Amino acid sequence: MLNSVVKFAVVLLVPVLFLSCKDDVLPKPKSHLRLDYPAPKYELFNTACPYAFNYNSLGIIKHEGDCNYRIEYPLMKATVYLNYKKVDNNIEALLKDAQKLTYGHVVKADEIISQPFLNPDQKVYGMFYEVGGNAASPTQFYATDSTRNFVLGSVYFYAKPNFDSIFPAADYIRHDVKNLMETLRWK
């Protein structure tokens, strides 16, 4: 009889023990990833090319041939590409190509904000684009003196375009690109 009571207790307690060992699911609190980047320190970049500008020393400048450069940001896994073209009665085609490159992102972009840039003292005229949403390039620009020089710039990240994830880095680099445009000088 004692043996049957023990068997009955075991049969009753074993399922209860298995069912009672469930973890409670708790919702995670809302939070945001905090990414702190160092304050920018700008330095003059001056070569034999017909232009010069200030860049953030956090970036590493690499020569791409002719007067084309890229500024790599290893900490943010991003690159600013700078492409130089000589204006030779082709300013309309260069402007059209620059706008085509930017508005090619309209498929993935939530918005494209264009901001004209004018610096008549240095004869630098251009357009700065902020591309919102999951576009491949969140920042683009072009600058020209409209008679001899044309520079096209774009920012790309080495990650799947997810604007929410790359926003802190994209915002940091956006300020660097604006500084680059503001300090651009033709020689």
LOLO-372625 format. One record per residue (C-alpha): residue number from 0; residue in three letters; x, y, z. Coordinates in nm, 2 decimals, decimal comma. Example, Ala and Ser with C-alpha at 12.3 -4.5 7.8 and 13.67 -1.06 7.14 Angstrom:
2
seq_type_u_v_w
0_ALA_1,23_-0,45_0,78
1_SER_1,37_-0,11_0,71
END
This chain:
187
seq_type_u_v_w
0_MET_0,00_0,00_0,00
1_LEU_0,29_0,24_0,08
2_ASN_0,44_0,15_-0,25
3_SER_0,13_0,25_-0,44
4_VAL_0,10_0,58_-0,25
5_VAL_0,46_0,67_-0,34
6_LYS_0,39_0,58_-0,71
7_PHE_0,07_0,79_-0,70
8_ALA_0,27_1,09_-0,55
9_VAL_0,55_1,05_-0,81
10_VAL_0,30_1,04_-1,09
11_LEU_0,12_1,35_-0,96
12_LEU_0,43_1,55_-0,86
13_VAL_0,65_1,49_-1,17
14_PRO_0,41_1,67_-1,42
15_VAL_0,36_1,95_-1,17
16_LEU_0,74_2,00_-1,14
17_PHE_0,78_2,02_-1,52
18_LEU_0,49_2,25_-1,57
19_SER_0,60_2,49_-1,29
20_CYS_0,95_2,54_-1,42
21_LYS_0,85_2,78_-1,70
22_ASP_1,03_3,12_-1,73
23_ASP_0,81_3,42_-1,71
24_VAL_0,83_3,64_-2,02
25_LEU_0,90_4,00_-1,93
26_PRO_0,89_4,28_-2,19
27_LYS_1,22_4,46_-2,25
28_PRO_1,22_4,83_-2,16
29_LYS_1,25_5,07_-2,45
30_SER_1,60_5,20_-2,50
31_HIS_1,82_5,35_-2,77
32_LEU_2,17_5,25_-2,86
33_ARG_2,41_5,52_-2,75
34_LEU_2,71_5,58_-2,97
35_ASP_2,96_5,84_-2,87
36_TYR_3,21_5,97_-3,12
37_PRO_3,50_6,20_-3,05
38_ALA_3,46_6,57_-3,12
39_PRO_3,58_6,65_-3,47
40_LYS_3,92_6,80_-3,52
41_TYR_3,95_6,95_-3,87
42_GLU_4,27_6,96_-4,07
43_LEU_4,35_7,11_-4,41
44_PHE_4,38_6,86_-4,70
45_ASN_4,59_7,02_-4,97
46_THR_4,74_6,84_-5,27
47_ALA_4,84_6,92_-5,62
48_CYS_4,48_6,89_-5,72
49_PRO_4,28_7,21_-5,80
50_TYR_4,10_7,20_-5,47
51_ALA_4,16_7,19_-5,10
52_PHE_3,93_7,14_-4,80
53_ASN_3,92_7,07_-4,43
54_TYR_3,84_6,72_-4,32
55_ASN_3,79_6,54_-3,98
56_SER_4,12_6,39_-3,87
57_LEU_3,91_6,08_-3,76
58_GLY_3,88_6,00_-4,13
59_ILE_4,17_5,84_-4,33
60_ILE_4,21_5,99_-4,68
61_LYS_4,31_5,75_-4,96
62_HIS_4,39_5,85_-5,31
63_GLU_4,18_5,68_-5,58
64_GLY_4,36_5,81_-5,89
65_ASP_4,36_6,15_-6,07
66_CYS_4,21_6,39_-5,82
67_ASN_3,96_6,14_-5,67
68_TYR_3,98_6,06_-5,30
69_ARG_3,79_5,87_-5,04
70_ILE_3,77_5,95_-4,67
71_GLU_3,73_5,63_-4,47
72_TYR_3,58_5,63_-4,12
73_PRO_3,67_5,28_-3,98
74_LEU_3,51_5,35_-3,65
75_MET_3,17_5,40_-3,82
76_LYS_3,23_5,16_-4,12
77_ALA_3,16_5,44_-4,36
78_THR_3,34_5,62_-4,65
79_VAL_3,30_5,96_-4,81
80_TYR_3,38_5,94_-5,19
81_LEU_3,50_6,25_-5,36
82_ASN_3,51_6,25_-5,74
83_TYR_3,67_6,54_-5,93
84_LYS_3,58_6,64_-6,28
85_LYS_3,71_6,91_-6,50
86_VAL_3,45_7,14_-6,64
87_ASP_3,49_7,17_-7,02
88_ASN_3,17_7,31_-7,16
89_ASN_2,99_7,01_-6,99
90_ILE_2,85_7,17_-6,67
91_GLU_2,49_7,08_-6,76
92_ALA_2,58_6,72_-6,81
93_LEU_2,78_6,71_-6,48
94_LEU_2,49_6,87_-6,29
95_LYS_2,24_6,63_-6,45
96_ASP_2,46_6,33_-6,36
97_ALA_2,49_6,45_-5,99
98_GLN_2,11_6,49_-5,96
99_LYS_2,05_6,16_-6,13
100_LEU_2,28_5,99_-5,88
101_THR_2,10_6,15_-5,58
102_TYR_1,75_6,09_-5,71
103_GLY_1,83_5,73_-5,80
104_HIS_1,78_5,66_-5,43
105_VAL_1,42_5,78_-5,44
106_VAL_1,30_5,42_-5,45
107_LYS_1,42_5,35_-5,10
108_ALA_1,43_5,71_-4,96
109_ASP_1,15_5,85_-4,74
110_GLU_1,26_6,20_-4,84
111_ILE_1,53_6,39_-5,02
112_ILE_1,61_6,73_-4,88
113_SER_1,82_6,96_-5,10
114_GLN_1,99_7,26_-4,96
115_PRO_2,16_7,50_-5,20
116_PHE_2,52_7,61_-5,11
117_LEU_2,66_7,94_-5,21
118_ASN_3,00_8,08_-5,12
119_PRO_3,06_8,37_-5,37
120_ASP_3,38_8,48_-5,20
121_GLN_3,55_8,15_-5,29
122_LYS_3,33_8,09_-5,60
123_VAL_3,20_7,76_-5,46
124_TYR_2,84_7,68_-5,56
125_GLY_2,66_7,36_-5,51
126_MET_2,39_7,15_-5,36
127_PHE_2,38_6,94_-5,04
128_TYR_2,14_6,65_-5,02
129_GLU_2,01_6,47_-4,71
130_VAL_1,85_6,14_-4,81
131_GLY_1,61_6,00_-4,54
132_GLY_1,51_5,64_-4,50
133_ASN_1,68_5,32_-4,60
134_ALA_1,87_5,46_-4,90
135_ALA_2,23_5,34_-4,97
136_SER_2,37_5,69_-4,94
137_PRO_2,23_5,92_-4,67
138_THR_2,44_6,23_-4,77
139_GLN_2,55_6,35_-5,11
140_PHE_2,67_6,68_-5,25
141_TYR_2,82_6,85_-5,55
142_ALA_3,03_7,17_-5,56
143_THR_3,15_7,37_-5,86
144_ASP_3,29_7,70_-5,97
145_SER_3,08_7,65_-6,29
146_THR_3,37_7,72_-6,52
147_ARG_3,66_7,49_-6,44
148_ASN_3,60_7,25_-6,15
149_PHE_3,34_7,01_-6,03
150_VAL_3,35_6,79_-5,72
151_LEU_3,08_6,52_-5,64
152_GLY_3,07_6,36_-5,30
153_SER_2,87_6,08_-5,15
154_VAL_2,86_5,88_-4,82
155_TYR_2,82_5,51_-4,81
156_PHE_2,81_5,27_-4,51
157_TYR_2,94_4,91_-4,51
158_ALA_2,61_4,78_-4,38
159_LYS_2,26_4,71_-4,50
160_PRO_2,08_5,04_-4,52
161_ASN_1,88_5,07_-4,20
162_PHE_1,84_5,44_-4,12
163_ASP_1,75_5,39_-3,76
164_SER_2,07_5,18_-3,69
165_ILE_2,31_5,41_-3,88
166_PHE_2,16_5,74_-3,78
167_PRO_2,42_5,84_-3,52
168_ALA_2,71_5,78_-3,75
169_ALA_2,52_5,93_-4,05
170_ASP_2,45_6,24_-3,86
171_TYR_2,81_6,27_-3,74
172_ILE_2,95_6,23_-4,10
173_ARG_2,68_6,47_-4,23
174_HIS_2,83_6,75_-4,02
175_ASP_3,18_6,66_-4,16
176_VAL_3,05_6,68_-4,52
177_LYS_2,89_7,01_-4,45
178_ASN_3,22_7,14_-4,31
179_LEU_3,40_7,00_-4,61
180_MET_3,17_7,20_-4,84
181_GLU_3,21_7,51_-4,64
182_THR_3,59_7,50_-4,64
183_LEU_3,62_7,39_-5,01
184_ARG_3,86_7,62_-5,20
185_TRP_3,96_7,62_-5,56
186_LYS_4,33_7,68_-5,66
END
